[in-house]
């Protein structure tokens, strides 16, 4: 049993970050872990997608003892909306949102995914659908805009509480929990961090029982 401080070396990103002091993680990177249990996915960094809450959530989960089983991924094409999103979801300036084959394989190795999004409700819903379309994994959605399970179910996303009709199911993965009110680019409150930790730990226990 360790007494006092315990030193941990954390490999928090695959390559050097951007900005002074190596701030934000670069797009298209993942920090691997010893045991692939939880993966925290952030959108590509930029003015609209500051990935700071991803680091706060990762640190908080490690402080709860999940030290060696958390991966952090920053998507290569995390901006915009998926190419199959309806026009009502908005317009895209630049690249479309999507996961490449390598990213899909990396996500599917894990038991639980935490998906961090921003403050545009339609973007959140369609991005989550696009991720879970190819990733068969239970997910906790963390975002700034208020969304509910019906918003996802209407677009064919399976959720823990509201399911789309059988013919309209468009995802392999399932939204198991939603934590909204997490402002992008700012440190989340203790209450929001606690909500995320609670949902992740609950899903991890469920996956352990199913094995």
C-alpha positions in Angstrom: 0.0 0.0 0.0 1.7 3.3 -1.1 2.0 6.0 1.5 2.1 9.7 0.5 2.5 10.8 -3.1 2.6 8.3 -5.9 4.3 9.4 -9.2 2.6 8.5 -12.4 4.0 9.0 -15.9 1.1 9.6 -18.4 1.5 9.4 -22.1 -1.3 11.8 -23.0 -0.9 12.1 -26.7 0.6 10.3 -29.7 2.6 13.4 -31.0 3.5 16.9 -29.9 0.6 19.3 -29.3 -0.1 22.6 -31.0 0.5 26.0 -29.6 2.8 27.4 -26.9 3.9 24.7 -24.5 2.4 22.0 -26.6 -1.1 22.8 -25.7 -3.9 21.2 -27.7 -3.5 17.6 -29.0 -3.2 17.4 -32.8 -5.9 16.0 -35.0 -5.7 12.4 -35.9 -3.8 11.3 -32.8 -4.5 8.8 -30.0 -2.9 8.2 -26.7 -2.8 4.4 -26.2 -3.2 2.7 -22.9 -2.2 -0.6 -21.3 -5.8 -2.0 -21.1 -8.3 -0.7 -23.6 -11.4 -0.1 -21.4 -12.4 3.6 -21.9 -11.8 5.8 -24.9 -12.5 9.5 -24.8 -13.1 11.0 -28.2 -12.7 14.7 -29.0 -13.4 16.6 -32.2 -10.6 18.1 -34.2 -9.1 21.1 -32.3 -10.0 24.6 -33.5 -12.0 27.7 -32.5 -15.2 25.7 -32.4 -13.8 22.6 -30.9 -11.4 23.3 -28.0 -10.6 19.9 -26.6 -9.8 21.0 -23.1 -12.7 19.2 -21.4 -11.3 15.9 -22.8 -8.1 16.4 -20.7 -10.1 17.3 -17.6 -12.3 14.2 -17.9 -9.3 11.9 -18.6 -7.5 13.3 -15.5 -10.5 12.9 -13.3 -11.1 9.3 -14.3 -7.4 8.5 -13.7 -7.8 10.1 -10.2 -10.6 7.6 -9.6 -8.2 4.7 -10.1 -8.8 4.0 -13.8 -5.1 4.8 -14.5 -4.0 2.4 -17.2 -7.2 1.8 -19.2 -8.0 5.2 -20.7 -7.2 6.2 -24.3 -7.8 9.7 -25.7 -8.5 10.2 -29.4 -8.7 13.4 -31.3 -10.4 12.8 -34.6 -8.7 13.6 -37.9 -11.9 14.8 -39.5 -13.9 15.9 -36.5 -15.2 19.3 -37.8 -18.3 19.9 -39.8 -21.1 17.4 -40.2 -21.3 13.9 -41.8 -21.9 14.0 -45.6 -25.2 12.1 -45.2 -26.7 14.7 -42.7 -29.8 16.5 -44.0 -29.6 20.1 -45.1 -31.5 21.2 -41.9 -28.4 20.2 -39.9 -26.5 23.1 -41.3 -23.8 23.9 -43.9 -20.2 22.7 -44.0 -17.2 25.0 -44.7 -14.4 22.7 -45.5 -14.2 19.0 -44.8 -17.0 16.7 -43.8 -17.0 14.9 -40.4 -16.2 11.2 -40.4 -14.1 8.4 -38.9 -11.5 6.6 -41.0 -11.0 2.8 -40.9 -8.0 3.0 -38.5 -10.1 5.1 -36.0 -13.0 2.7 -36.2 -10.7 -0.2 -35.3 -9.2 1.8 -32.4 -12.5 2.7 -30.9 -13.9 -0.8 -31.2 -11.1 -2.2 -29.1 -12.6 -0.5 -26.0 -15.5 -1.2 -23.7 -16.9 2.3 -23.2 -16.7 5.5 -25.3 -17.0 9.1 -24.0 -17.9 11.4 -26.9 -17.2 15.1 -26.4 -19.1 17.6 -28.6 -19.9 21.2 -28.7 -22.9 23.6 -28.7 -24.9 22.9 -32.0 -27.6 20.3 -31.3 -28.0 19.1 -34.8 -24.3 18.6 -35.2 -24.1 16.6 -32.0 -26.8 14.2 -33.0 -25.5 13.6 -36.5 -21.9 13.2 -35.4 -22.9 10.7 -32.6 -24.9 8.8 -35.2 -21.9 8.7 -37.6 -19.5 7.4 -34.9 -21.9 4.8 -33.5 -22.8 3.6 -37.1 -19.5 1.8 -37.3 -18.5 1.5 -33.6 -20.4 -1.1 -31.6 -19.8 0.4 -28.2 -21.8 1.9 -25.3 -21.3 5.7 -25.3 -21.6 8.6 -22.9 -22.3 11.8 -24.8 -20.7 14.9 -23.2 -21.8 18.2 -24.8 -22.7 21.9 -24.2 -26.0 22.1 -25.9 -29.0 20.4 -24.2 -30.0 17.2 -26.0 -32.1 14.2 -25.0 -32.6 10.6 -26.0 -35.5 11.4 -28.3 -33.3 13.7 -30.4 -31.0 10.7 -31.0 -33.7 8.1 -31.5 -35.4 10.3 -34.2 -32.2 10.0 -36.3 -31.9 6.3 -35.9 -29.5 6.2 -32.9 -30.0 3.5 -30.4 -30.3 4.7 -26.8 -30.7 3.2 -23.4 -34.1 4.8 -22.9 -35.7 5.6 -26.3 -35.2 3.3 -29.3 -35.9 4.1 -32.9 -38.3 1.9 -34.8 -36.7 -1.4 -35.9 -36.6 -0.3 -39.6 -35.0 3.0 -38.7 -32.1 1.8 -36.6 -28.9 3.2 -38.1 -26.2 2.5 -35.4 -24.4 -0.5 -34.0 -23.4 1.4 -30.8 -25.8 2.8 -28.2 -26.0 6.1 -26.3 -26.2 5.0 -22.7 -26.0 8.4 -21.0 -26.0 12.1 -21.8 -24.1 14.8 -19.7 -25.0 18.3 -21.2 -24.0 21.7 -20.0 -20.2 21.1 -20.3 -18.8 24.2 -21.9 -16.2 23.7 -24.6 -12.9 25.2 -23.9 -13.5 25.6 -20.2 -12.8 23.4 -17.2 -16.0 21.5 -16.3 -17.6 22.0 -12.9 -17.1 19.3 -10.2 -20.7 18.4 -10.6 -20.4 17.7 -14.3 -17.1 15.8 -13.9 -18.8 13.7 -11.2 -21.7 12.9 -13.6 -19.3 11.7 -16.3 -17.3 9.6 -13.8 -20.5 8.1 -12.4 -21.8 7.1 -15.9 -18.5 5.7 -17.1 -17.9 3.7 -13.9 -21.4 2.3 -14.1 -20.9 1.1 -17.7 -17.5 -0.4 -16.9 -19.1 -2.5 -14.1 -21.8 -3.6 -16.4 -19.3 -4.7 -19.1 -17.3 -6.6 -16.4 -20.4 -8.5 -15.3 -21.2 -9.4 -18.9 -17.8 -11.0 -19.5 
